[in-house]
Amino acid sequence: MYEKSVLGGGLRVLSSRTPHTRAVSVALFVGAGSRYEEPSLAGVSHFVEHMLFKGTERRKAPRDVAEAIEGVGGVMNAATDKELTVYWAKVPIDHFTDALDCLLDQLLHSKLDSVELERERKVVIEELAMVEDSPGEIAALLLDELLWPDQALGRDIAGSEESVEGLSRESLLGYMASQYVPENVVISVAGDLPHDQVVAEVEARVGGWAAAPFKTWEPATDGHVTPRVGLRSKRTEQAQIGLAYPSYSAFHPDRYALDIMNTILGDGMSCRLFVEIRENRGLAYGVHSSVVRYLDTGAFAVGAAVDPSKTDETIRAIRGVLDDIRSKPVPQSEMEKVKRYLKGRFLLRMEDSRAMASFIGSQELLQGSIESIDDVVRQIDAVSSEEVLRVAQDVIRDDRAHLSVVGPYRSEKRFAKLLA
């Protein structure tokens, strides 16, 4: 499925040969995210990501960076998460070297111009302000704070207005020196290219990039064993509800059983939550569940937006659906349907070169090993109904429930009673 080489300094280069496509995707994964940040530097990973699009020694202005990819019909972007930052481009295969050259130029030769930095600081602060107009995002951030209080995992990836205001050019450069080092970077390429060619093109552009130590992430801590409620009082037409439970890390042996449980409950229009909350009761336009997995922890969450007068009823109804899946085994027919759904969505996604580059690159950076497509399919197939029941009973525990609510309410007490 892929080939791997390790270059001088520890830089890892992966390539996946995809003869069926005329596109190539290049992704650069860096071990830099909010889990690596001290409180005073909250948001620095995200700020650095923004700044690497603002010009290099050869591509002087942001427009020059964009045109290097858009000028050949390609697309490019980047994203910062809690455990990694990724820069990517997808172009016609004849322009592979253009994409690789541009991304590595950004990574290694960005100017971090002081004038551009001050301009972009305003943009990041505006991005933070956008969250205040999105009750769903507020509810998600509240859940993170409840699940992982007073630590990096519980903070907004972009930081706060106060922390962003305090970030200097020197602090960005210092952070890059601590994280943007060869051994902490993975270059992943998916397209109809031989691995030797990919490696040669990378080597031609990273000469002199010396090995250096890098900072590791902050471990998660918890210790709370009682239900928690977080309320943001806000005048809204709908109340946003988030109900979450601590769950499994990226390495947990039951992670695929958890994925199946999640799909049964809240993925698609035939899932249990959608059928009960929308179709049977008419309480919400949409309801969904999700799983997040980090290196040492994770969470299972349910979210919905409802009329403020229906919040209590909706929370009770959601809990009723969750109670049901932890009380009896999932019927075999439902298990088979959900497995087909999960495998089908996964296999269709892997047809895209960008998805393939992300699939292998993120695993290599975060886990140091890569599950193949066949491995994933095999592990989905191996999950039994009994395992899903056991996982549901292990994860959906009343004493570990976390509830976030955003809406026109004054007190958390009424919601705490719903978790009792």
Number of C-alpha atoms within 10 A of each C-alpha: 13 17 13 16 15 14 15 16 15 17 21 22 23 23 29 22 19 21 11 11 15 13 21 27 28 28 29 24 28 27 27 31 27 30 24 25 24 13 14 13 20 27 25 29 31 23 22 21 21 20 21 22 24 23 23 23 12 14 21 14 16 15 13 18 23 19 15 19 22 17 12 14 12 19 18 19 14 17 15 23 17 23 23 21 22 23 22 23 24 26 24 19 18 11 17 21 15 16 27 25 18 20 24 17 20 23 19 17 15 19 20 20 16 11 8 15 21 13 11 16 20 14 14 21 17 12 13 18 13 11 13 12 11 13 22 21 15 21 26 22 20 26 28 21 20 22 26 20 17 13 20 25 26 20 22 20 24 23 25 18 18 11 15 22 14 14 18 16 14 10 14 19 14 12 20 18 14 17 22 21 22 23 22 25 24 26 31 29 34 31 27 18 17 13 19 13 11 21 20 10 14 19 15 9 14 17 9 9 13 13 14 15 13 18 14 15 18 16 13 18 14 13 6 13 10 12 17 20 22 21 22 19 15 15 12 16 12 20 24 25 26 26 23 26 23 23 23 23 17 17 13 15 11 17 21 18 24 24 21 22 27 23 23 23 24 22 21 17 14 15 19 24 28 26 17 19 22 16 16 10 13 14 21 19 12 18 26 20 23 17 20 15 17 17 16 14 20 19 19 21 23 22 23 27 24 22 15 17 11 14 22 15 15 22 20 13 17 21 18 13 15 19 16 14 21 20 12 15 17 19 9 11 8 13 21 14 11 22 20 15 15 18 17 13 11 15 14 10 14 16 13 18 25 22 17 25 26 23 18 25 31 25 16 22 21 19 13 9 12 17 13 13 16 11 11 15 17 12 14 20 17 13 19 16 20 13 19 26 20 18 20 24 16 12 19 21 15 15 14 18 22 25 28 26 30 27 23 17 16 11 12 17 10 12 19 15 10 14 20 10
